Amino acid sequence: MKTMTTEEVQKIVESNQAIHLIDVRETDEVAAGKIPSAIHIPLGLLEFRMHELDKSSEYIMVCRSGGRSGQATRFLEDQGYNVTNMDGGMLDWNGETN
């Protein structure tokens, strides 16, 4: 499983490079703040919404601490998607949130 630190992801976000972030936390967690460009797809709905994702794109999975996003990363990898887990999750995120 590929991983990135929160600092590596933050550099990509701040450089305005094209990035696809998927936040797999629950709705109430996301309401407390998420990375502005992230798409919210709760982990429990991921298998039902993965048709919304493009297998030719790269995705970075985000959750609170890195555990659920790790599960999501492994699941999507098994389905043929190009995914990376953000280690440390939002607990380690020091960038902008909305």
C-alpha distance (Angstrom), angle and dihedral (degrees) to the residues before:
residue distance angle dihedral
M1 . . .
K2 3.79 . .
T3 3.79 116.6 .
M4 3.80 137.8 -172.9
T5 3.78 130.4 -168.1
T6 3.78 120.8 -117.8
E7 3.81 87.7 -111.5
E8 3.82 91.6 56.5
V9 3.80 91.4 49.1
Q10 3.80 91.5 46.5
K11 3.83 90.8 54.1
I12 3.81 89.9 53.5
V13 3.82 92.2 47.5
E14 3.82 93.0 47.4
S15 3.82 92.3 47.9
N16 3.83 89.4 58.8
Q17 3.81 91.0 -126.1
A18 3.78 115.8 156.5
I19 3.79 106.2 -88.0
H20 3.79 133.7 167.2
L21 3.80 112.6 -150.1
I22 3.79 121.8 -178.8
D23 3.80 117.9 -164.8
V24 3.82 109.7 -155.4
R25 3.81 97.2 -175.4
E26 3.78 123.2 117.5
T27 3.81 120.6 -87.7
D28 3.81 94.6 -104.0
E29 3.82 91.1 52.2
V30 3.81 92.1 50.2
A31 3.82 90.0 49.0
A32 3.82 87.5 64.9
G33 3.82 89.1 60.2
K34 3.79 141.1 -57.9
I35 3.79 136.9 -167.8
P36 3.84 103.5 -80.5
S37 3.82 97.3 -122.4
A38 3.82 95.6 43.3
I39 3.79 122.2 116.0
H40 3.80 113.2 -137.5
I41 3.80 114.9 -131.3
P42 3.83 111.8 154.8
L43 3.81 112.5 -133.0
G44 3.81 91.6 -116.5
L45 3.82 90.7 58.4
L46 3.80 98.0 42.3
E47 3.80 96.8 97.5
F48 3.82 89.9 50.9
R49 3.82 94.5 47.3
M50 3.81 102.1 37.8
H51 3.82 88.2 100.8
E52 3.83 84.8 73.7
L53 3.82 89.3 65.0
D54 3.80 126.5 84.1
K55 3.80 115.7 -131.0
S56 3.81 89.7 -149.2
S57 3.83 91.7 60.5
E58 3.78 127.8 78.7
Y59 3.80 118.5 -123.6
I60 3.79 132.3 -163.4
M61 3.78 114.3 -152.0
V62 3.83 120.0 -143.3
C63 3.81 133.7 -171.2
R64 3.81 137.5 149.0
S65 3.81 98.6 -73.0
G66 3.80 108.2 -6.2
G67 3.82 101.1 -91.7
R68 3.79 101.8 98.2
S69 3.78 91.7 37.9
G70 3.81 86.9 53.2
Q71 3.81 89.4 54.8
A72 3.80 89.6 48.2
T73 3.81 91.1 48.2
R74 3.81 92.8 52.3
F75 3.81 91.6 45.8
L76 3.81 94.3 50.4
E77 3.83 92.0 43.0
D78 3.80 87.9 56.3
Q79 3.82 88.3 53.0
G80 3.82 91.9 53.2
Y81 3.82 100.3 -99.5
N82 3.82 125.0 140.5
V83 3.81 102.1 -122.0
T84 3.80 139.1 160.5
N85 3.80 128.4 -165.2
M86 3.82 119.1 -130.9
D87 3.81 103.1 -135.2
G88 3.78 115.7 -139.8
G89 3.79 94.3 21.6
M90 3.76 124.2 -149.4
L91 3.81 91.2 -30.9
D92 3.82 87.5 71.4
W93 3.83 96.5 36.3
N94 3.81 113.5 115.8
G95 3.80 97.5 170.6
E96 3.78 131.4 95.7
T97 3.80 120.6 -57.0
N98 3.78 134.0 -174.2
